[in-house]
Amino acid sequence: MTTDLATARSEIQQWAVDAERLVRATAGGVLRGQRPRWRRIELRPVELKSGPHLQVVAYDERQSFTSNYAWGPDAEQVVKELLNEPFGHWHVASTDGELGYRVSKTDRVLVTRSAAGQARNVSHDRVKHRLVDPAAPFLRELGVTDSSGVVKKSRADKYHQIEEFVRLLDAAARDARDAGRLQRDRLRVVDLGCGNAYLTFAAYQHLTAGLGLSVEVIGVDVKDQARRHNTDVAERLGWSADVNFVEGTIEDADVATPVDITLALHACDTATDDALARGVRWQSELILAAPCCHHDIQRQLRAATPPAPYGLVTRHGLLRERWGDIVTDALRAQILRREGYRTDLVEFVDSQHTPRNLLLRAHRTGSASTPEQEAEYTKLVAAWSLRPHLASLMEDFR
């Protein structure tokens, strides 16, 4: 349904300052031609030693800032101020249901409601909630847990990787859904280079059971053995109507369109670029990619004469490799911004579990990168004489 912005904000405020019923509230996006102070806002109730408070977490492009406000006039005032920020969407979950609004590109205010309430947890030092239940049958089928639903010691790192991936997918999918970018009745999710499909099955489990979405998931891998193994697992789980696997390369696998969410986890070297490029060609609303290896740019760095004073860094092989990793993913992020994606790079898994711990997360907004960002990109590739593979793929696409 549609309404005016003032009415939508007023109703959101009533829900957000309800100390007895609030579970969580989030805000993000931007109104056309405006820019809020923060990239994203999260609200939730917490119980401190001094009593119940409203916790506000504000995110800029680099970090988060947490503040706590006593329920009453203090909390009401800060919520009022945040609602006056030009965010493009708000969403509130309470024990009675959910309420949200988003402002469309034509400035229509679209309101959504749900009667499904959620449970509250107001502990300030709460135990981190698991989004992936160790008792989930897919974990047992994949050998991560035993028959009792206990994570095997030898698979603890794999379980941690799955849990952290789902946590990032959850936040990204909620953000895209609340912004009105995942609106099709049945979404299509493609995992490029799925391997043994740990994260393919985890994505399906959470998007359906966790977020209540109707989805079709397709796993792509170049090995027919992987296709056969993963298909057998899907059949044993009773998921074969919604989860399918095809043999093929990232670039050429036969996949029906449209594709709403593109995943590519640990595709090696330029295979990550191939996956990003395919996600862009599909105009996927959400792209999540965890790069693995960066040989292409590292090779170019070895052949280049480093601009002063970076010879101090690149004369050391180990540091040159790390610098190559950083440059590769920074360039990928900017190329995606150029293609109309809001892009950030976040820690995927703690480095103590795996050195491949970066996730590139891209939301399609249709907004081009700024002239300043383009100038920075041009100077960087010129200074190092670089030719990013993803840039070449995008040129071919055009």
Backbone torsions as a table, in degrees:
resi	resn	phi	psi	omega
1	MET	NA	158.4	179.8
2	THR	-111.9	155.9	177.5
3	THR	-156.5	-175.7	175.3
4	ASP	-92.6	159.2	-172.9
5	LEU	-64.1	-40.0	-178.5
6	ALA	-62.4	-41.3	179.2
7	THR	-66.4	-42.8	179.3
8	ALA	-62.7	-43.8	178.9
9	ARG	-63.5	-39.7	-179.5
10	SER	-62.7	-41.9	-179.8
11	GLU	-70.6	-39.3	175.7
12	ILE	-59.3	-42.0	-179.7
13	GLN	-61.6	-41.8	179.2
14	GLN	-59.7	-41.4	179.2
15	TRP	-70.5	-40.7	-173.0
16	ALA	-71.5	-25.2	-178.6
17	VAL	-101.2	12.2	177.9
18	ASP	-82.0	99.4	-173.5
19	ALA	-64.9	-20.7	-176.9
20	GLU	-91.6	-23.5	-171.4
21	ARG	-118.0	-20.3	-176.0
22	LEU	-60.8	132.6	172.5
23	VAL	-106.6	-49.0	-177.2
24	ARG	-165.6	146.5	172.9
25	ALA	-138.4	143.9	179.1
26	THR	-137.1	152.1	176.1
27	ALA	-140.5	147.6	179.0
28	GLY	-171.1	-171.2	-177.5
29	GLY	70.3	-178.5	-178.0
30	VAL	-140.8	149.2	170.2
31	LEU	-78.4	148.4	-176.0
32	ARG	-56.1	127.4	176.9
33	GLY	77.0	7.4	-178.8
34	GLN	-129.5	168.1	179.8
35	ARG	-145.9	119.3	176.7
36	PRO	-72.4	165.8	179.3
37	ARG	-67.2	-28.4	-173.9
38	TRP	-120.8	154.1	176.6
39	ARG	-78.1	-35.0	-177.3
40	ARG	-154.9	148.6	177.5
41	ILE	-127.6	137.9	173.3
42	GLU	-128.7	134.4	177.5
43	LEU	-121.2	143.6	172.0
44	ARG	-159.5	154.0	177.1
45	PRO	-79.0	141.4	176.3
46	VAL	-135.6	153.2	177.5
47	GLU	-107.9	110.0	178.8
48	LEU	-101.9	172.0	178.5
49	LYS	-60.2	-31.3	-179.2
50	SER	-85.5	0.8	177.5
51	GLY	122.4	-177.1	-178.9
52	PRO	-70.5	138.7	-179.1
53	HIS	-137.2	164.2	169.1
54	LEU	-98.7	122.8	178.3
55	GLN	-96.8	130.8	179.5
56	VAL	-117.3	122.6	175.4
57	VAL	-113.4	117.8	-178.9
58	ALA	-109.6	132.2	-177.8
59	TYR	-112.7	129.7	166.7
60	ASP	-101.0	-159.2	-177.1
61	GLU	-74.7	-12.6	-173.2
62	ARG	-123.2	-31.3	-173.3
63	GLN	-153.2	177.8	180.0
64	SER	-117.5	155.3	-179.2
65	PHE	-132.3	124.0	-175.3
66	THR	-110.5	132.2	176.8
67	SER	-135.6	150.2	179.5
68	ASN	-122.7	136.4	-177.1
69	TYR	-129.1	134.0	177.7
70	ALA	-62.6	139.3	177.2
71	TRP	-60.5	143.7	-176.6
72	GLY	121.9	-145.5	-176.3
73	PRO	-58.2	-37.6	-178.8
74	ASP	-63.7	-48.9	-179.6
75	ALA	-65.5	-41.3	-179.5
76	GLU	-62.1	-38.9	-178.3
77	GLN	-68.4	-42.9	-178.4
78	VAL	-68.8	-37.0	177.1
79	VAL	-65.1	-40.7	178.1
80	LYS	-60.5	-43.3	179.6
81	GLU	-64.6	-40.8	179.7
82	LEU	-67.3	-36.9	178.7
83	LEU	-67.5	-23.3	176.8
84	ASN	-80.0	-11.4	175.0
85	GLU	-70.3	146.9	-175.7
86	PRO	-79.1	57.8	174.8
87	PHE	-76.4	146.7	-179.3
88	GLY	-82.9	-19.9	178.9
89	HIS	-153.5	150.5	173.4
90	TRP	-131.2	149.3	176.3
91	HIS	-146.0	132.1	-179.8
92	VAL	-126.7	131.1	173.2
93	ALA	-110.4	134.8	178.9
94	SER	-134.7	177.6	177.8
95	THR	-70.3	-15.4	-179.9
96	ASP	-97.5	-15.8	-177.2
97	GLY	156.6	-163.2	-179.9
98	GLU	-130.2	146.3	179.6
99	LEU	-139.5	137.1	177.6
100	GLY	-154.1	162.7	171.0
101	TYR	-144.4	155.2	171.2
102	ARG	-140.2	150.9	179.6
103	VAL	-103.0	121.8	-176.6
104	SER	-75.9	172.7	179.0
105	LYS	-64.5	-20.9	177.0
106	THR	-97.4	15.9	176.3
107	ASP	68.9	20.1	172.3
108	ARG	-80.7	138.8	179.3
109	VAL	-98.7	108.2	-175.2
110	LEU	-102.3	121.9	-175.1
111	VAL	-106.1	136.5	175.3
112	THR	-122.2	146.0	-180.0
113	ARG	-136.6	151.4	174.7
114	SER	-145.3	141.7	179.4
115	ALA	-90.2	2.3	-178.1
116	ALA	-81.9	106.9	179.2
117	GLY	-78.8	165.5	-179.9
118	GLN	-126.7	157.9	179.4
119	ALA	-80.3	151.3	-179.0
120	ARG	-101.2	147.9	169.8
121	ASN	-139.6	107.4	-173.2
122	VAL	-103.4	9.9	179.3
123	SER	-67.0	130.9	179.3
124	HIS	-73.5	-37.0	-179.7
125	ASP	-107.9	46.9	-175.1
126	ARG	-68.5	151.9	173.9
127	VAL	-68.3	138.1	-178.0
128	LYS	-59.3	121.5	-177.5
129	HIS	-70.5	132.4	179.0
130	ARG	-85.6	128.4	175.5
131	LEU	-88.4	-19.5	178.3
132	VAL	-112.5	108.5	-179.7
133	ASP	-69.7	122.2	178.8
134	PRO	-56.8	-21.8	179.7
135	ALA	-82.7	0.2	-179.6
136	ALA	-59.1	131.2	-176.3
137	PRO	-58.0	-32.7	-177.3
138	PHE	-65.2	-30.2	178.1
139	LEU	-68.3	-38.1	177.4
140	ARG	-67.0	-43.3	-179.8
141	GLU	-63.0	-30.1	-178.9
142	LEU	-92.0	2.7	175.8
143	GLY	79.8	15.2	178.9
144	VAL	-82.0	-34.6	178.6
145	THR	-121.1	163.8	177.3
146	ASP	-88.6	-174.5	-176.5
147	SER	-65.1	-17.6	179.1
148	SER	-93.5	1.4	-179.5
149	GLY	80.3	23.1	177.9
150	VAL	-101.6	132.6	-179.6
151	VAL	-65.8	127.5	178.0
152	LYS	-67.3	141.6	-179.0
153	LYS	-58.2	-38.0	-177.9
154	SER	-72.3	-13.0	-177.8
155	ARG	-115.3	15.0	-177.4
156	ALA	-62.2	-40.8	179.2
157	ASP	-64.7	-38.4	179.1
158	LYS	-65.3	-42.7	177.9
159	TYR	-61.5	-41.9	-179.9
160	HIS	-63.0	-40.4	177.7
161	GLN	-61.9	-45.2	179.5
162	ILE	-61.6	-46.4	-179.2
163	GLU	-60.1	-45.1	-178.3
164	GLU	-70.0	-35.9	175.6
165	PHE	-61.7	-45.9	-178.9
166	VAL	-64.6	-36.0	178.6
167	ARG	-62.0	-42.9	178.8
168	LEU	-70.7	-39.7	176.5
169	LEU	-62.3	-41.4	-179.5
170	ASP	-58.7	-50.0	-178.7
171	ALA	-63.4	-42.2	-178.2
172	ALA	-68.2	-42.5	-179.0
173	ALA	-67.8	-39.5	176.7
174	ARG	-62.5	-43.7	179.7
175	ASP	-60.6	-46.3	179.9
176	ALA	-66.1	-40.3	179.1
177	ARG	-65.0	-46.6	-178.6
178	ASP	-65.1	-27.0	177.8
179	ALA	-84.3	0.7	177.3
180	GLY	80.8	20.7	-176.1
181	ARG	-100.5	-3.1	175.5
182	LEU	-123.6	72.1	-170.8
183	GLN	-107.3	-9.1	-178.4
184	ARG	-66.4	148.7	-177.2
185	ASP	-61.3	-34.9	179.1
186	ARG	-134.7	113.8	-176.5
187	LEU	-84.4	149.9	175.4
188	ARG	-112.7	127.0	-179.8
189	VAL	-118.4	130.0	179.9
190	VAL	-122.3	127.7	177.0
191	ASP	-105.9	107.4	-176.1
192	LEU	-88.5	122.8	-175.7
193	GLY	74.6	51.1	-168.9
194	CYS	-74.8	-18.9	-179.5
195	GLY	59.0	-128.1	179.8
196	ASN	-82.4	4.1	167.1
197	ALA	69.0	24.4	175.2
198	TYR	-55.2	-48.8	-175.2
199	LEU	-80.8	-23.7	174.6
200	THR	-62.2	-51.3	179.9
201	PHE	-66.7	-37.8	179.3
202	ALA	-63.5	-40.5	179.2
203	ALA	-62.7	-45.4	179.3
204	TYR	-62.1	-46.5	-179.3
205	GLN	-56.7	-46.7	-174.3
206	HIS	-77.2	-40.5	-179.2
207	LEU	-63.5	-32.9	-179.9
208	THR	-87.7	-59.3	-175.8
209	ALA	-75.6	-35.6	-177.0
210	GLY	-82.9	-40.6	-175.7
211	LEU	-110.7	-5.5	175.8
212	GLY	70.9	25.7	-179.7
213	LEU	-92.4	150.6	172.1
214	SER	-93.1	117.9	-173.8
215	VAL	-136.3	152.0	167.2
216	GLU	-114.3	128.0	-177.6
217	VAL	-115.0	132.6	179.0
218	ILE	-123.9	124.9	175.8
219	GLY	-101.8	132.9	-178.4
220	VAL	-116.8	130.5	175.0
221	ASP	-149.9	148.3	-176.5
222	VAL	-74.1	-15.6	-177.0
223	LYS	-95.9	126.1	177.1
224	ASP	-65.5	-31.0	178.0
225	GLN	-59.9	-41.3	178.3
226	ALA	-64.5	-42.2	179.1
227	ARG	-59.2	-46.8	-177.6
228	ARG	-66.2	-44.4	179.8
229	HIS	-61.6	-47.6	-176.5
230	ASN	-68.5	-35.2	176.7
231	THR	-63.7	-40.0	177.6
232	ASP	-62.1	-42.3	179.0
233	VAL	-62.7	-44.8	179.9
234	ALA	-60.0	-39.8	179.4
235	GLU	-67.3	-41.0	179.0
236	ARG	-65.1	-31.0	179.2
237	LEU	-81.9	-11.2	-175.7
238	GLY	76.9	24.1	-175.8
239	TRP	-107.1	5.7	-170.5
240	SER	-65.5	-17.2	176.7
241	ALA	-72.9	-23.5	-175.3
242	ASP	-117.5	-19.4	-176.1
243	VAL	-122.0	116.5	-176.9
244	ASN	-131.6	158.9	-177.3
245	PHE	-131.7	140.9	179.3
246	VAL	-128.9	148.5	175.1
247	GLU	-89.4	132.5	178.6
248	GLY	165.4	169.6	178.8
249	THR	-84.0	162.9	177.8
250	ILE	-59.1	-39.0	-175.7
251	GLU	-75.4	-33.8	-166.1
252	ASP	-121.6	-2.9	-176.9
253	ALA	-56.3	140.7	-177.5
254	ASP	-79.6	106.4	-178.0
255	VAL	-130.1	131.8	177.9
256	ALA	-68.5	152.1	178.7
257	THR	-119.0	162.5	2.0
258	PRO	-76.7	159.8	176.3
259	VAL	-115.3	116.7	-174.6
260	ASP	-82.1	-38.0	-178.4
261	ILE	-130.6	126.8	176.1
262	THR	-110.4	129.7	178.0
263	LEU	-118.2	143.5	174.5
264	ALA	-152.6	100.9	-173.6
265	LEU	-109.1	111.3	176.0
266	HIS	66.4	38.0	168.6
267	ALA	-74.1	128.9	-168.6
268	CYS	-75.9	135.5	172.4
269	ASP	51.3	-125.1	-174.6
270	THR	-73.7	-5.7	173.0
271	ALA	-62.8	-32.2	174.1
272	THR	-62.6	-41.9	177.0
273	ASP	-61.9	-41.1	178.2
274	ASP	-60.1	-41.0	-179.7
275	ALA	-68.7	-43.0	178.0
276	LEU	-61.3	-42.8	-179.3
277	ALA	-63.3	-39.4	-179.3
278	ARG	-69.2	-37.6	176.4
279	GLY	-61.5	-39.4	177.4
280	VAL	-66.7	-43.9	178.9
281	ARG	-60.4	-37.3	177.1
282	TRP	-73.9	-11.9	-174.3
283	GLN	58.0	40.9	178.4
284	SER	-59.3	139.4	179.5
285	GLU	-69.3	-28.4	-176.6
286	LEU	-140.9	132.2	176.1
287	ILE	-126.5	126.5	175.0
288	LEU	-122.2	123.4	-178.3
289	ALA	-138.8	130.7	174.2
290	ALA	-108.5	103.3	-175.7
291	PRO	-64.8	154.5	176.6
292	CYS	-140.2	121.2	-179.2
293	CYS	67.2	148.2	-177.4
294	HIS	-141.4	48.7	-171.3
295	HIS	-65.3	-34.1	-173.2
296	ASP	-61.9	-54.1	-179.7
297	ILE	-68.9	-35.7	178.1
298	GLN	-61.5	-40.1	176.5
299	ARG	-61.9	-41.9	179.4
300	GLN	-67.2	-34.8	178.0
301	LEU	-66.7	-37.9	179.0
302	ARG	-63.6	-33.1	-177.4
303	ALA	-85.6	-12.8	-174.5
304	ALA	-91.6	154.7	170.0
305	THR	-88.3	114.7	-173.9
306	PRO	-67.1	138.5	175.3
307	PRO	-68.4	148.2	178.3
308	ALA	-65.6	140.9	1.3
309	PRO	-102.4	30.0	-170.7
310	TYR	-77.5	-5.5	172.8
311	GLY	-59.8	-27.0	177.5
312	LEU	-61.7	-28.1	-179.5
313	VAL	-90.0	-49.8	-168.6
314	THR	-78.2	-9.1	176.3
315	ARG	-73.3	-13.2	176.0
316	HIS	-99.6	118.7	-173.8
317	GLY	-56.2	-44.2	-177.9
318	LEU	-63.5	-44.5	-179.6
319	LEU	-68.8	-34.6	178.2
320	ARG	-64.0	-38.9	178.0
321	GLU	-64.2	-43.6	179.7
322	ARG	-65.9	-39.2	177.0
323	TRP	-63.3	-38.9	177.7
324	GLY	-62.3	-40.2	176.8
325	ASP	-59.4	-47.2	-176.7
326	ILE	-64.4	-46.6	-178.4
327	VAL	-63.6	-43.6	-179.0
328	THR	-55.5	-50.9	-174.9
329	ASP	-75.3	-29.2	174.4
330	ALA	-64.7	-41.2	178.2
331	LEU	-67.8	-39.9	177.4
332	ARG	-59.4	-44.5	-179.2
333	ALA	-60.3	-43.0	-179.4
334	GLN	-69.2	-37.4	177.8
335	ILE	-63.3	-38.9	177.2
336	LEU	-67.3	-37.6	175.5
337	ARG	-60.0	-40.7	178.8
338	ARG	-60.5	-31.0	-178.4
339	GLU	-88.7	9.6	175.6
340	GLY	94.1	24.6	179.4
341	TYR	-114.7	134.6	168.4
342	ARG	-80.7	120.8	-167.9
343	THR	-126.3	137.0	171.8
344	ASP	-140.1	162.3	-180.0
345	LEU	-118.6	125.0	-176.2
346	VAL	-130.3	160.2	176.4
347	GLU	-71.1	127.2	-178.4
348	PHE	-85.2	-59.9	179.5
349	VAL	-135.3	144.4	178.1
350	ASP	-52.5	142.6	-177.3
351	SER	-63.2	-18.5	177.6
352	GLN	-69.8	-20.2	179.4
353	HIS	-93.9	-37.2	179.3
354	THR	-161.9	141.5	176.1
355	PRO	-73.4	-15.3	179.7
356	ARG	-90.1	74.3	-165.8
357	ASN	-119.3	26.7	179.8
358	LEU	-112.7	140.1	175.2
359	LEU	-125.2	129.0	174.3
360	LEU	-96.6	123.1	-174.6
361	ARG	-121.0	122.6	-174.3
362	ALA	-129.6	126.2	176.1
363	HIS	-107.7	129.4	178.6
364	ARG	-76.9	120.1	178.6
365	THR	-117.6	-20.9	-176.3
366	GLY	84.1	-3.6	-179.8
367	SER	-89.4	130.4	-178.5
368	ALA	-75.8	160.5	176.1
369	SER	-68.1	160.2	-177.0
370	THR	-79.2	158.6	175.3
371	PRO	-57.3	-35.0	179.3
372	GLU	-64.8	-42.4	178.0
373	GLN	-64.8	-40.3	177.7
374	GLU	-63.5	-39.1	179.2
375	ALA	-65.5	-40.5	178.3
376	GLU	-63.2	-43.1	179.0
377	TYR	-60.7	-47.7	-177.5
378	THR	-61.4	-42.2	-179.9
379	LYS	-66.0	-39.3	-177.5
380	LEU	-66.5	-48.5	-178.0
381	VAL	-68.5	-32.3	178.8
382	ALA	-70.0	-41.4	-177.5
383	ALA	-62.7	-32.7	-176.5
384	TRP	-107.4	3.2	-178.9
385	SER	55.4	49.7	-175.1
386	LEU	-100.2	149.9	175.5
387	ARG	-131.2	87.5	-177.8
388	PRO	-62.3	134.1	-178.8
389	HIS	-60.9	-38.5	-179.7
390	LEU	-63.5	-37.0	177.6
391	ALA	-62.4	-41.7	178.1
392	SER	-63.0	-40.6	178.9
393	LEU	-64.2	-38.1	-179.9
394	MET	-69.8	-33.7	176.4
395	GLU	-66.3	-40.4	177.1
396	ASP	-64.4	-35.4	-179.8
397	PHE	-63.8	-39.7	-180.0
398	ARG	-72.3	NA	NA
